[in-house]
Amino acid sequence: MKKITELTHDLLLETNGSIAIDFTCGNGFDTYFLANNYQQVYAFDIQKIAIDTAKNKCSEFNNISFILDSHANVNKYVNNFDAGIFNCGYLPHGDTNITTTSSIVIDALNNCLPNLNSKGRIIIVLYPGFEQGAKEAIEIEQYVNNLPSKTYDVFKIQITNRNHVPYIIGIDKH
């Protein structure tokens, strides 16, 4: 099986469009991928070190707007978009006390889902292997499972014979 990052990128490539959002840019790996495949990318993070690291990794691109702000404020910066990714948890090699939280991810989803273009997709990677990540995964799943099926399809990709491994939630807009 492919690595989870490869799967998320494959899933995002199934969308047609020109605008993508990296809701949690972190070290810039997803931002780099998006910049290679979309005309305009918006990359959010609340940590300056993450933005700086991602900018350095993506220095060859001029189609990225780096935004030092919470992804919950996405509507201040982006009107419509075709693809997006949340890579939840904490910044790899960073402060593990600074994590995404279900309430803020759900706020971001509430703010951005109406602006997701038809045939667009959002990928959420969840990390239930630590206490905050497990809580976050449960609450985000509860939220997405209640999205209206007339507008959205929600899917899950998970290895079922291992406990606490990262997994993918996808939201497609009809």
N, C-alpha and C positions, 0 to 999 in steps of 0.2 A: 504494500500500500504506500502511496505517496505520503510525504510529510504534510502536516496540516497546513503549512504555509503554501506549499505547492497546490494543494487542493483549493484553498481559498482563492488563489490567483486564477486557477482554472475556472472556478465558478464565476469569478468576476469577468473573465474574458467572454463569457457567454452573453454578456449584455452588449447592446449596441448603443453607442452614445459617445459624448465628447467630454462630459464633466463628471469628475469623481471626487470623493471626499475620503480622506484618511482621518477618521475621527480621533485616532489615538496614534499620532505619528511616531512616538517613541524614538527608536534609533534609526528610523527612516527606511526600513526594508520595504514595507508596503508602499510608502510614498514613492520610492524609487520605481517600484513595479508600476504603480499607477501613472507616473510621469512618462514612462515608456509606452503606455497604451491609451492614454486619454489626452485630449488637447489642453484641458485645464484641470488642475488638481488643487484642492484646498486641504491643507494639512494642519490639524489642530493638536495642541498639547498644552497642558497647564504648567509644564516644567520647562524653564528656559534652557536647561542643559539638553533636554530632548530636542527642542527646536534647533539648537546650535549643532547638535550631532547630526540631525537629519539634513540640515542645510549643507553641512560639509559632505555628507554622503551623496547628496543630490546636486552638487555644485555645477554639474554639466547641463542642468535643465533650467530653462527660463519660463516654464509653464506651471510653476508651483507658487501658490500663495501660502506662506507659513503664517499661522495665526496662534499667538500665545494667548490662549483663552480656553475656557471650557467648551467642550463640544455641545453642551446644552445651549450655548448661545449661537448655534449654527445659523439661525435665521437672520442674524445681524450681518452675515457675510455672504451667504449663498441663497439664491432664490430657488432654482431648479437644478436637479442633478440626475445622473443616470446610474451611478454605482457608488457604493460606500462600504467602508470596512471599519469595524471596531475590533481591536485586538485588546481585550480586557486584561485586567490584572495589574501588574506593576511594571515599571521600566526595567528591562533586563540589565543587570549590573548596576541598578540604581537603588534608591531608597525604597525598601519593601513596605514601608509604612505609608507610602503614597500610592494608593490604588484607585482604580475606577470603582464606582459604587453603582449598584442597581438603580438607585433613585435618580442619579445624574444621567446614566445611560438611558433610562426610560424618559426622562425629560428631553434628552436629545432626540430620541425616537419620536416622541410626541410632536416636537418642533420640526423634524425633517421629513417624516413620512408623507405629509400632505404635499411636499415639494419634490418627492421622488417621481421622476417621469414614468409614464406608462412603459412597461417592459423593463423597468429598472430593478436593481437588486441591491440589497444591503446584506453584508455578511457580518456576523458577530462571532468572534472566537472567545469561548469561555474557558476558564481555568479553575475547575473545582478542586484542585489539589491542595489548596490552603484555605483556612477558615473563611476569610472575606470572599474569596473566589467561589467557594461552595454556596455561600448565602446569595451572592450575586447571581450565580447561575440559576438557582431555583426561582428567584424573583423575576429575572428577565424572561425565563421560560413561561412563567405564569402570565406575564404581560403579553408576549407575542402569541401565545395560544389563544388569547382573547381578541386578537385583531380580526376585523370583519372579513370573512372568507369571500364576500362579493368583491372585495378590493384587493386582498392580499392572499398569497399562498405562503405558508410558513413550512420550512423543512428543517430536518436535523440530521447531521452526519456524526456518528459517534461509534467508537470501538466499544462493543458491549461486554467483552470478556476481560476488561481491565477497569479497575476502579480509579477514579480521580484523574483521568487523563483529559487533556484539552479536547474540546469538540466544537462543532460548527452549528450555528443556527443561521438559516437564510430566510430572507423576506423578499419575495417577488411581488411587484405591483402589476396588476392586470393591465 
